[in-house]
């Protein structure tokens, strides 16, 4: 076995290893099957596309190996190829992979749209819960303002905690102590406002508007991030899958056409009379 033959054999071997290892990887990605879960489908499609270049490298290596072999045979006709022809199964597999990656594009975009809709629904539910929490907070504040005794008790309790620096016998860290000081200041401000109904009503309306504005900003930001993430993932995976489909389909179609041409150009054996 000369160096040229050894090189061709090694390139073929490496190409087969690339293809078989990638196919084995694809099979393991399917386990366990859960096609009813859109999130599982999204993860599967992303993994398949991310690994899609590996079998293409194997297909390319096999094509290069047969091209080198054809050049060697052209220079030395006696050095004809022997053994199993890998081109036909390779090109058939390439065509199948091209069809698979082409079908992945609409499936992936549909799953992304479902995932985005679910995310927006969850954001809307969170916003509704936030509105309910705001209303509950305002009711609590209103209840405290109408009960000066309870309000004074809350202020005194926090004043004692701040003075001692402890809560239930345990020392408070600076962050919690600062939080309690802020709560005391807010309660004192609420007590002062409760003595002036007009100012109290104006302050409550201001707090309500501020909280609702913050909630709306968080909701808009979350919706924008969900939409942006869906677009990015759709473009990245969708375009990569489309390019892989074009590459595999082109290699498969051209390779099969070349094999058919070779078969048709072979001299037919004369019929025995």
Secondary structure, 3 states (H helix, E strand, C coil): CCHHHHHHHHHHHHHHHHHHHHHHHHHHHCCCCCCCCHHHHHHHHHHHHHCHHHHHHHHHHHHHHHHHHHHHHHHCCCCCCCCCCCHHHHHHHHHHHHHHHHHHHHHHHHHHHHHHHHHHHHHHHHHHHHHHHHHHHHHHHHHHHCCHHHHHHHHHHHHHHHHHCEECCEECCHHHHHHHHHHHHHHHHHHHHHCCHHHHHHHHHHHHHHHHHHHHHHHHHHHHHHHHHHHHHHHHHHHHHHHHHHHHHHHHHHHHHHHHHHHHHCCCCCCCC
